[in-house]
Amino acid sequence: MSVPTPPRDSSPPEQQPLDPPPGQPKKAATAAWIGSALEYYDFFIYGSAAALIFPEVFFDDSDPATATLLSLATFGVAYAARPVGALFLGHYGDRVGRKKIMVFTLMLMGLSTFLIGCLPTRDQVGTLAPVLLVLCRVLQGISAAGEQASANSMTLEHAPPHRRGFFTSFTLSGTQGGQLLATLVFIPVAAMPEEQLLSWGWRVPFWMSVAVAVVGYVIRRKLDETPAFEQQTATEGVVKLPLVVLLREHWADVLRVVAGALIASVSTIFTVWALAYATSDPVGMSRTSMLWVAALANVVALAAIPLWAMLSDRIGRRPVYLIGAAGSAVAMFAYLWAISTGGFALTMLLGIITFGVVYSAANGVWPSFYGEMFPTRVRLSGMAIGTQIGFAVAGFAVTFAARIAGPDGDDWTAVALFTAALCVPPVVAALSARETHRVPTELLGERTADGGAARPEKVTA
């Protein structure tokens, strides 16, 4: 009598469970944290310099208001370049892997930041100085476009299925770490005598990017490629034109990510415009005091981000994200009002609550929330393109805020309303998105035969 053969598993190869090698989730999360911190140290020191230094160094300081407006506009230029970088780096990230893009972006950021520290001033070369500044800022934007998407994809695809939120949040806590490092470096720089500060002192943080690039390269070159990408390559092969597949099959999720990424406006307004407003004549707070507000808010964010992410692994991405998005719209009113009073203690308290606690809910969850909308074959492209288009708007939010704040730059209520309005699209995006925290990694972004989303797995006790 013949023995019946057991039925073969007919599910597609990409739907087989993916088990990361022992130790790789922690290694990937650590590499993402340190690399993102180092990269965004470079990115955020520009924001501090644009608010405090560049109006006098690269622009005509005979009209301080216009000089500040132009300087803040150069901050937004990097965000305008990010969608272009996302198209290029997203395409290659889904074709050659996450690791190579992570190494490339770090080296590009280190080089462009170092060059900013070497630029001649307006007094030395005239209008050529701000032109060169903008070119370097564009390179920074291209680098940043691929950094978070590649690091998020790396950590998400290495993470255990039920802890994706926690492990993926290390990318954003690394970003906060970089912002904290940039702020701490600028505190002693901003306290320098005016002559030394404007001649050479402001350049030192930018020159330090050489060390940043070297450390980041050593860390990231030893990281393994993700199991999900390797299995995709070995079975179906990579997609020749990820952008075509992305826009044909996942356009609705791309739009959700674009809308959701507008939440970054809270960060740019808090980090750049509020700093410029607080240290302007109408308020008159010291540079050092406001840098300490940003530093302590980032310290709290470092703790809050993984806690919010762990909560999202238990109750879902959407509710936690909504707390951050809707809460930030309200909290920014309180923070900007506190600045308008000139009270340092009140500004410190509400700054920590706004940026360190409330905003961290959305900031800590979006890496997993957005990444889980897409399958492996187009994940990096989907995250890069969607986030960078939204971030481009968020970057120029600083410029719009400076414009609508009035000729004296003190209409904080208009800026608070503007920021709250930019929090509405993220709320709508989250309400319309699927909950994905219990969907197996190999089924993320996939559709069932009837065109619906893959079902979440059942969780047993």
Beta strands, then each sheet from edge to edge (+ up, - down):
end
